[in-house]
Amino acid sequence: MDARELRLLEELAPTHPDLQALWDEHILFEKQLEKLEKKSYRPPQEERQMRELKKQKLDGKTRLVALLDRYAAAKEG
């Protein structure tokens, strides 16, 4: 996320629980990925888990950015 999106998130999340929930989910996926990426060896099951987490994280980020854009446009309009 770029700096503008992070500023919007900080501003809008307290009054928009859907934004906060998506951000919390994003952070959770990030932490899970970091934990798996630190391992020097990952069995195939963990490799699949990593791919799935990356997909979920990207999907959540896409939804988060779309919501931020929509709320920012409504705020300006």
Gaussian input, Z-matrix of N, CA and C with variables (Angstrom, degrees):
# hf/3-21g

backbone

0 1
 N
 C     1     B1
 C     2     B2     1     A1
 N     3     B3     2     A2     1     D1
 C     4     B4     3     A3     2     D2
 C     5     B5     4     A4     3     D3
 N     6     B6     5     A5     4     D4
 C     7     B7     6     A6     5     D5
 C     8     B8     7     A7     6     D6
 N     9     B9     8     A8     7     D7
 C    10    B10     9     A9     8     D8
 C    11    B11    10    A10     9     D9
 N    12    B12    11    A11    10    D10
 C    13    B13    12    A12    11    D11
 C    14    B14    13    A13    12    D12
 N    15    B15    14    A14    13    D13
 C    16    B16    15    A15    14    D14
 C    17    B17    16    A16    15    D15
 N    18    B18    17    A17    16    D16
 C    19    B19    18    A18    17    D17
 C    20    B20    19    A19    18    D18
 N    21    B21    20    A20    19    D19
 C    22    B22    21    A21    20    D20
 C    23    B23    22    A22    21    D21
 N    24    B24    23    A23    22    D22
 C    25    B25    24    A24    23    D23
 C    26    B26    25    A25    24    D24
 N    27    B27    26    A26    25    D25
 C    28    B28    27    A27    26    D26
 C    29    B29    28    A28    27    D27
 N    30    B30    29    A29    28    D28
 C    31    B31    30    A30    29    D29
 C    32    B32    31    A31    30    D30
 N    33    B33    32    A32    31    D31
 C    34    B34    33    A33    32    D32
 C    35    B35    34    A34    33    D33
 N    36    B36    35    A35    34    D34
 C    37    B37    36    A36    35    D35
 C    38    B38    37    A37    36    D36
 N    39    B39    38    A38    37    D37
 C    40    B40    39    A39    38    D38
 C    41    B41    40    A40    39    D39
 N    42    B42    41    A41    40    D40
 C    43    B43    42    A42    41    D41
 C    44    B44    43    A43    42    D42
 N    45    B45    44    A44    43    D43
 C    46    B46    45    A45    44    D44
 C    47    B47    46    A46    45    D45
 N    48    B48    47    A47    46    D46
 C    49    B49    48    A48    47    D47
 C    50    B50    49    A49    48    D48
 N    51    B51    50    A50    49    D49
 C    52    B52    51    A51    50    D50
 C    53    B53    52    A52    51    D51
 N    54    B54    53    A53    52    D52
 C    55    B55    54    A54    53    D53
 C    56    B56    55    A55    54    D54
 N    57    B57    56    A56    55    D55
 C    58    B58    57    A57    56    D56
 C    59    B59    58    A58    57    D57
 N    60    B60    59    A59    58    D58
 C    61    B61    60    A60    59    D59
 C    62    B62    61    A61    60    D60
 N    63    B63    62    A62    61    D61
 C    64    B64    63    A63    62    D62
 C    65    B65    64    A64    63    D63
 N    66    B66    65    A65    64    D64
 C    67    B67    66    A66    65    D65
 C    68    B68    67    A67    66    D66
 N    69    B69    68    A68    67    D67
 C    70    B70    69    A69    68    D68
 C    71    B71    70    A70    69    D69
 N    72    B72    71    A71    70    D70
 C    73    B73    72    A72    71    D71
 C    74    B74    73    A73    72    D72
 N    75    B75    74    A74    73    D73
 C    76    B76    75    A75    74    D74
 C    77    B77    76    A76    75    D75
 N    78    B78    77    A77    76    D76
 C    79    B79    78    A78    77    D77
 C    80    B80    79    A79    78    D78
 N    81    B81    80    A80    79    D79
 C    82    B82    81    A81    80    D80
 C    83    B83    82    A82    81    D81
 N    84    B84    83    A83    82    D82
 C    85    B85    84    A84    83    D83
 C    86    B86    85    A85    84    D84
 N    87    B87    86    A86    85    D85
 C    88    B88    87    A87    86    D86
 C    89    B89    88    A88    87    D87
 N    90    B90    89    A89    88    D88
 C    91    B91    90    A90    89    D89
 C    92    B92    91    A91    90    D90
 N    93    B93    92    A92    91    D91
 C    94    B94    93    A93    92    D92
 C    95    B95    94    A94    93    D93
 N    96    B96    95    A95    94    D94
 C    97    B97    96    A96    95    D95
 C    98    B98    97    A97    96    D96
 N    99    B99    98    A98    97    D97
 C   100   B100    99    A99    98    D98
 C   101   B101   100   A100    99    D99
 N   102   B102   101   A101   100   D100
 C   103   B103   102   A102   101   D101
 C   104   B104   103   A103   102   D102
 N   105   B105   104   A104   103   D103
 C   106   B106   105   A105   104   D104
 C   107   B107   106   A106   105   D105
 N   108   B108   107   A107   106   D106
 C   109   B109   108   A108   107   D107
 C   110   B110   109   A109   108   D108
 N   111   B111   110   A110   109   D109
 C   112   B112   111   A111   110   D110
 C   113   B113   112   A112   111   D111
 N   114   B114   113   A113   112   D112
 C   115   B115   114   A114   113   D113
 C   116   B116   115   A115   114   D114
 N   117   B117   116   A116   115   D115
 C   118   B118   117   A117   116   D116
 C   119   B119   118   A118   117   D117
 N   120   B120   119   A119   118   D118
 C   121   B121   120   A120   119   D119
 C   122   B122   121   A121   120   D120
 N   123   B123   122   A122   121   D121
 C   124   B124   123   A123   122   D122
 C   125   B125   124   A124   123   D123
 N   126   B126   125   A125   124   D124
 C   127   B127   126   A126   125   D125
 C   128   B128   127   A127   126   D126
 N   129   B129   128   A128   127   D127
 C   130   B130   129   A129   128   D128
 C   131   B131   130   A130   129   D129
 N   132   B132   131   A131   130   D130
 C   133   B133   132   A132   131   D131
 C   134   B134   133   A133   132   D132
 N   135   B135   134   A134   133   D133
 C   136   B136   135   A135   134   D134
 C   137   B137   136   A136   135   D135
 N   138   B138   137   A137   136   D136
 C   139   B139   138   A138   137   D137
 C   140   B140   139   A139   138   D138
 N   141   B141   140   A140   139   D139
 C   142   B142   141   A141   140   D140
 C   143   B143   142   A142   141   D141
 N   144   B144   143   A143   142   D142
 C   145   B145   144   A144   143   D143
 C   146   B146   145   A145   144   D144
 N   147   B147   146   A146   145   D145
 C   148   B148   147   A147   146   D146
 C   149   B149   148   A148   147   D147
 N   150   B150   149   A149   148   D148
 C   151   B151   150   A150   149   D149
 C   152   B152   151   A151   150   D150
 N   153   B153   152   A152   151   D151
 C   154   B154   153   A153   152   D152
 C   155   B155   154   A154   153   D153
 N   156   B156   155   A155   154   D154
 C   157   B157   156   A156   155   D155
 C   158   B158   157   A157   156   D156
 N   159   B159   158   A158   157   D157
 C   160   B160   159   A159   158   D158
 C   161   B161   160   A160   159   D159
 N   162   B162   161   A161   160   D160
 C   163   B163   162   A162   161   D161
 C   164   B164   163   A163   162   D162
 N   165   B165   164   A164   163   D163
 C   166   B166   165   A165   164   D164
 C   167   B167   166   A166   165   D165
 N   168   B168   167   A167   166   D166
 C   169   B169   168   A168   167   D167
 C   170   B170   169   A169   168   D168
 N   171   B171   170   A170   169   D169
 C   172   B172   171   A171   170   D170
 C   173   B173   172   A172   171   D171
 N   174   B174   173   A173   172   D172
 C   175   B175   174   A174   173   D173
 C   176   B176   175   A175   174   D174
 N   177   B177   176   A176   175   D175
 C   178   B178   177   A177   176   D176
 C   179   B179   178   A178   177   D177
 N   180   B180   179   A179   178   D178
 C   181   B181   180   A180   179   D179
 C   182   B182   181   A181   180   D180
 N   183   B183   182   A182   181   D181
 C   184   B184   183   A183   182   D182
 C   185   B185   184   A184   183   D183
 N   186   B186   185   A185   184   D184
 C   187   B187   186   A186   185   D185
 C   188   B188   187   A187   186   D186
 N   189   B189   188   A188   187   D187
 C   190   B190   189   A189   188   D188
 C   191   B191   190   A190   189   D189
 N   192   B192   191   A191   190   D190
 C   193   B193   192   A192   191   D191
 C   194   B194   193   A193   192   D192
 N   195   B195   194   A194   193   D193
 C   196   B196   195   A195   194   D194
 C   197   B197   196   A196   195   D195
 N   198   B198   197   A197   196   D196
 C   199   B199   198   A198   197   D197
 C   200   B200   199   A199   198   D198
 N   201   B201   200   A200   199   D199
 C   202   B202   201   A201   200   D200
 C   203   B203   202   A202   201   D201
 N   204   B204   203   A203   202   D202
 C   205   B205   204   A204   203   D203
 C   206   B206   205   A205   204   D204
 N   207   B207   206   A206   205   D205
 C   208   B208   207   A207   206   D206
 C   209   B209   208   A208   207   D207
 N   210   B210   209   A209   208   D208
 C   211   B211   210   A210   209   D209
 C   212   B212   211   A211   210   D210
 N   213   B213   212   A212   211   D211
 C   214   B214   213   A213   212   D212
 C   215   B215   214   A214   213   D213
 N   216   B216   215   A215   214   D214
 C   217   B217   216   A216   215   D215
 C   218   B218   217   A217   216   D216
 N   219   B219   218   A218   217   D217
 C   220   B220   219   A219   218   D218
 C   221   B221   220   A220   219   D219
 N   222   B222   221   A221   220   D220
 C   223   B223   222   A222   221   D221
 C   224   B224   223   A223   222   D222
 N   225   B225   224   A224   223   D223
 C   226   B226   225   A225   224   D224
 C   227   B227   226   A226   225   D225
 N   228   B228   227   A227   226   D226
 C   229   B229   228   A228   227   D227
 C   230   B230   229   A229   228   D228

   B1=1.4474
   B2=1.5222
   B3=1.3146
   B4=1.4539
   B5=1.5285
   B6=1.3087
   B7=1.4698
   B8=1.5184
   B9=1.3189
   B10=1.4714
   B11=1.5251
   B12=1.3245
   B13=1.4599
   B14=1.5243
   B15=1.3158
   B16=1.4664
   B17=1.5190
   B18=1.3350
   B19=1.4709
   B20=1.5225
   B21=1.3343
   B22=1.4663
   B23=1.5203
   B24=1.3112
   B25=1.4619
   B26=1.5250
   B27=1.3258
   B28=1.4660
   B29=1.5190
   B30=1.3137
   B31=1.4659
   B32=1.5294
   B33=1.3398
   B34=1.4609
   B35=1.5358
   B36=1.3247
   B37=1.4621
   B38=1.5335
   B39=1.3416
   B40=1.4725
   B41=1.5299
   B42=1.3240
   B43=1.4670
   B44=1.5245
   B45=1.3257
   B46=1.4633
   B47=1.5337
   B48=1.3284
   B49=1.4649
   B50=1.5345
   B51=1.3353
   B52=1.4638
   B53=1.5279
   B54=1.3170
   B55=1.4640
   B56=1.5299
   B57=1.3093
   B58=1.4656
   B59=1.5220
   B60=1.3249
   B61=1.4663
   B62=1.5317
   B63=1.3231
   B64=1.4673
   B65=1.5247
   B66=1.3257
   B67=1.4582
   B68=1.5323
   B69=1.3203
   B70=1.4638
   B71=1.5295
   B72=1.3382
   B73=1.4603
   B74=1.5386
   B75=1.3139
   B76=1.4675
   B77=1.5376
   B78=1.3192
   B79=1.4620
   B80=1.5345
   B81=1.3188
   B82=1.4643
   B83=1.5243
   B84=1.3356
   B85=1.4650
   B86=1.5224
   B87=1.3202
   B88=1.4603
   B89=1.5299
   B90=1.3133
   B91=1.4718
   B92=1.5232
   B93=1.3280
   B94=1.4584
   B95=1.5271
   B96=1.3327
   B97=1.4663
   B98=1.5225
   B99=1.3202
   B100=1.4662
   B101=1.5257
   B102=1.3137
   B103=1.4645
   B104=1.5304
   B105=1.3185
   B106=1.4611
   B107=1.5267
   B108=1.3192
   B109=1.4607
   B110=1.5230
   B111=1.3171
   B112=1.4678
   B113=1.5268
   B114=1.3144
   B115=1.4602
   B116=1.5276
   B117=1.3089
   B118=1.4679
   B119=1.5298
   B120=1.3224
   B121=1.4611
   B122=1.5242
   B123=1.3298
   B124=1.4615
   B125=1.5231
   B126=1.3242
   B127=1.4694
   B128=1.5395
   B129=1.3183
   B130=1.4735
   B131=1.5290
   B132=1.3041
   B133=1.4666
   B134=1.5333
   B135=1.3166
   B136=1.4672
   B137=1.5248
   B138=1.3218
   B139=1.4625
   B140=1.5241
   B141=1.3273
   B142=1.4702
   B143=1.5237
   B144=1.3285
   B145=1.4630
   B146=1.5282
   B147=1.3273
   B148=1.4640
   B149=1.5222
   B150=1.3281
   B151=1.4694
   B152=1.5263
   B153=1.3240
   B154=1.4694
   B155=1.5296
   B156=1.3197
   B157=1.4619
   B158=1.5281
   B159=1.3329
   B160=1.4620
   B161=1.5220
   B162=1.3321
   B163=1.4642
   B164=1.5288
   B165=1.3271
   B166=1.4634
   B167=1.5231
   B168=1.3219
   B169=1.4582
   B170=1.5308
   B171=1.3244
   B172=1.4586
   B173=1.5210
   B174=1.3282
   B175=1.4616
   B176=1.5240
   B177=1.3116
   B178=1.4657
   B179=1.5202
   B180=1.3090
   B181=1.4659
   B182=1.5199
   B183=1.3176
   B184=1.4641
   B185=1.5255
   B186=1.3286
   B187=1.4711
   B188=1.5207
   B189=1.3233
   B190=1.4634
   B191=1.5232
   B192=1.3172
   B193=1.4673
   B194=1.5283
   B195=1.3280
   B196=1.4674
   B197=1.5264
   B198=1.3318
   B199=1.4713
   B200=1.5237
   B201=1.3145
   B202=1.4640
   B203=1.5282
   B204=1.3204
   B205=1.4662
   B206=1.5190
   B207=1.3363
   B208=1.4668
   B209=1.5402
   B210=1.3287
   B211=1.4545
   B212=1.5340
   B213=1.3152
   B214=1.4618
   B215=1.5230
   B216=1.3275
   B217=1.4583
   B218=1.5310
   B219=1.3365
   B220=1.4666
   B221=1.5202
   B222=1.3247
   B223=1.4619
   B224=1.5370
   B225=1.3290
   B226=1.4664
   B227=1.5211
   B228=1.3281
   B229=1.4615
   B230=1.4718
   A1=108.46
   A2=114.74
   A3=117.35
   A4=110.49
   A5=115.83
   A6=121.19
   A7=111.43
   A8=117.42
   A9=121.28
   A10=110.50
   A11=116.21
   A12=120.19
   A13=111.21
   A14=117.14
   A15=120.00
   A16=111.53
   A17=117.07
   A18=120.17
   A19=110.50
   A20=116.41
   A21=119.99
   A22=110.97
   A23=115.93
   A24=120.41
   A25=110.71
   A26=116.83
   A27=120.49
   A28=111.49
   A29=115.94
   A30=120.60
   A31=111.93
   A32=116.94
   A33=120.24
   A34=114.79
   A35=117.58
   A36=120.23
   A37=114.11
   A38=119.11
   A39=117.65
   A40=114.26
   A41=117.53
   A42=120.12
   A43=112.93
   A44=117.55
   A45=121.72
   A46=108.87
   A47=116.82
   A48=120.64
   A49=113.73
   A50=117.24
   A51=118.97
   A52=111.07
   A53=116.78
   A54=120.57
   A55=110.55
   A56=115.74
   A57=120.12
   A58=110.65
   A59=117.09
   A60=120.62
   A61=111.03
   A62=117.18
   A63=120.04
   A64=111.03
   A65=117.09
   A66=120.21
   A67=110.32
   A68=116.88
   A69=120.72
   A70=110.77
   A71=115.84
   A72=120.70
   A73=110.32
   A74=116.88
   A75=122.49
   A76=110.22
   A77=115.98
   A78=121.30
   A79=110.47
   A80=117.21
   A81=121.29
   A82=110.94
   A83=116.99
   A84=120.50
   A85=110.64
   A86=116.88
   A87=121.17
   A88=110.85
   A89=116.54
   A90=120.61
   A91=111.32
   A92=116.86
   A93=120.07
   A94=110.53
   A95=116.03
   A96=119.78
   A97=111.58
   A98=116.87
   A99=120.19
   A100=110.84
   A101=115.71
   A102=120.15
   A103=110.87
   A104=116.65
   A105=120.22
   A106=111.69
   A107=116.94
   A108=120.34
   A109=112.60
   A110=118.27
   A111=121.95
   A112=112.53
   A113=116.47
   A114=119.99
   A115=109.63
   A116=115.73
   A117=119.63
   A118=111.14
   A119=116.10
   A120=120.45
   A121=108.41
   A122=114.88
   A123=120.24
   A124=108.22
   A125=117.08
   A126=119.25
   A127=109.27
   A128=116.84
   A129=120.31
   A130=113.76
   A131=116.61
   A132=120.53
   A133=110.92
   A134=117.17
   A135=120.66
   A136=111.08
   A137=117.71
   A138=120.62
   A139=109.93
   A140=116.55
   A141=120.79
   A142=110.53
   A143=115.39
   A144=120.28
   A145=110.04
   A146=117.13
   A147=120.59
   A148=111.07
   A149=116.67
   A150=119.91
   A151=110.51
   A152=115.83
   A153=120.03
   A154=111.02
   A155=117.30
   A156=120.77
   A157=111.29
   A158=116.70
   A159=120.51
   A160=111.01
   A161=116.74
   A162=120.55
   A163=110.58
   A164=116.14
   A165=120.29
   A166=111.05
   A167=115.92
   A168=120.60
   A169=110.15
   A170=116.92
   A171=120.98
   A172=111.45
   A173=116.79
   A174=120.38
   A175=110.54
   A176=116.27
   A177=120.04
   A178=111.68
   A179=116.72
   A180=120.01
   A181=110.56
   A182=116.71
   A183=120.87
   A184=110.71
   A185=116.10
   A186=120.15
   A187=111.17
   A188=116.55
   A189=121.60
   A190=111.04
   A191=116.71
   A192=120.76
   A193=110.27
   A194=117.56
   A195=120.74
   A196=110.68
   A197=116.56
   A198=119.93
   A199=111.29
   A200=116.88
   A201=120.33
   A202=110.74
   A203=115.98
   A204=120.09
   A205=111.46
   A206=115.72
   A207=119.78
   A208=110.78
   A209=117.47
   A210=120.33
   A211=111.52
   A212=117.36
   A213=120.83
   A214=110.56
   A215=117.12
   A216=120.30
   A217=110.74
   A218=116.99
   A219=120.19
   A220=110.92
   A221=115.79
   A222=120.53
   A223=110.59
   A224=115.90
   A225=120.65
   A226=111.31
   A227=116.03
   A228=119.78
   A229=112.10
   D1=143.98
   D2=179.29
   D3=-86.96
   D4=173.92
   D5=-174.95
   D6=-62.13
   D7=-38.11
   D8=179.48
   D9=-61.90
   D10=-45.34
   D11=-179.53
   D12=-65.47
   D13=-38.47
   D14=177.69
   D15=-65.43
   D16=-40.22
   D17=177.04
   D18=-62.95
   D19=-44.14
   D20=178.10
   D21=-61.44
   D22=-41.90
   D23=179.84
   D24=-61.52
   D25=-46.24
   D26=178.40
   D27=-60.21
   D28=-37.14
   D29=-177.69
   D30=-76.01
   D31=-40.99
   D32=-170.76
   D33=-94.61
   D34=-26.15
   D35=-175.07
   D36=-57.94
   D37=-39.44
   D38=-179.19
   D39=-60.02
   D40=-26.68
   D41=-178.36
   D42=-107.19
   D43=0.53
   D44=179.82
   D45=-131.26
   D46=93.11
   D47=-176.52
   D48=-58.71
   D49=-28.87
   D50=179.11
   D51=-65.70
   D52=-37.33
   D53=175.84
   D54=-65.67
   D55=-45.51
   D56=-179.49
   D57=-61.27
   D58=-41.23
   D59=-179.68
   D60=-64.53
   D61=-42.61
   D62=178.25
   D63=-65.37
   D64=-38.92
   D65=179.13
   D66=-66.37
   D67=-44.15
   D68=178.36
   D69=-59.58
   D70=-41.57
   D71=178.35
   D72=-63.87
   D73=-41.73
   D74=179.03
   D75=-59.39
   D76=-46.12
   D77=179.65
   D78=-64.00
   D79=-41.57
   D80=178.49
   D81=-60.42
   D82=-47.06
   D83=178.11
   D84=-61.18
   D85=-40.80
   D86=179.64
   D87=-60.30
   D88=-45.04
   D89=-179.85
   D90=-65.47
   D91=-40.41
   D92=178.88
   D93=-64.71
   D94=-41.54
   D95=178.37
   D96=-64.71
   D97=-43.25
   D98=179.27
   D99=-59.09
   D100=-41.47
   D101=179.70
   D102=-62.46
   D103=-44.44
   D104=179.67
   D105=-69.65
   D106=-38.06
   D107=-177.88
   D108=-68.32
   D109=-23.41
   D110=179.45
   D111=-71.92
   D112=-20.66
   D113=-177.84
   D114=-70.90
   D115=138.70
   D116=178.21
   D117=-77.38
   D118=-25.43
   D119=176.92
   D120=-134.83
   D121=134.70
   D122=176.16
   D123=-127.98
   D124=125.51
   D125=175.79
   D126=-65.77
   D127=163.33
   D128=-178.19
   D129=-52.58
   D130=-34.82
   D131=179.25
   D132=-61.73
   D133=-41.77
   D134=178.98
   D135=-72.75
   D136=-31.71
   D137=175.29
   D138=-63.24
   D139=-43.18
   D140=176.95
   D141=-63.51
   D142=-41.58
   D143=178.71
   D144=-61.07
   D145=-41.28
   D146=178.99
   D147=-62.91
   D148=-44.08
   D149=179.37
   D150=-61.35
   D151=-42.54
   D152=179.87
   D153=-65.78
   D154=-42.70
   D155=177.84
   D156=-61.19
   D157=-40.99
   D158=178.86
   D159=-63.67
   D160=-40.27
   D161=177.47
   D162=-64.32
   D163=-45.23
   D164=-179.52
   D165=-64.13
   D166=-40.64
   D167=179.94
   D168=-63.87
   D169=-44.59
   D170=179.49
   D171=-65.04
   D172=-42.07
   D173=178.05
   D174=-62.22
   D175=-43.77
   D176=179.01
   D177=-64.66
   D178=-39.87
   D179=178.87
   D180=-64.78
   D181=-40.10
   D182=177.64
   D183=-60.36
   D184=-45.70
   D185=178.43
   D186=-65.76
   D187=-39.36
   D188=-179.96
   D189=-62.70
   D190=-47.15
   D191=-179.40
   D192=-65.26
   D193=-39.02
   D194=177.96
   D195=-62.11
   D196=-43.69
   D197=177.81
   D198=-64.69
   D199=-42.85
   D200=178.29
   D201=-58.49
   D202=-45.32
   D203=179.33
   D204=-62.05
   D205=-42.01
   D206=-179.18
   D207=-66.39
   D208=-45.28
   D209=179.25
   D210=-66.42
   D211=-38.60
   D212=178.81
   D213=-65.07
   D214=-40.29
   D215=178.59
   D216=-65.98
   D217=-40.16
   D218=178.62
   D219=-66.79
   D220=-35.91
   D221=179.94
   D222=-66.40
   D223=-40.05
   D224=-178.59
   D225=-76.73
   D226=-30.04
   D227=-174.00
   D228=-88.40

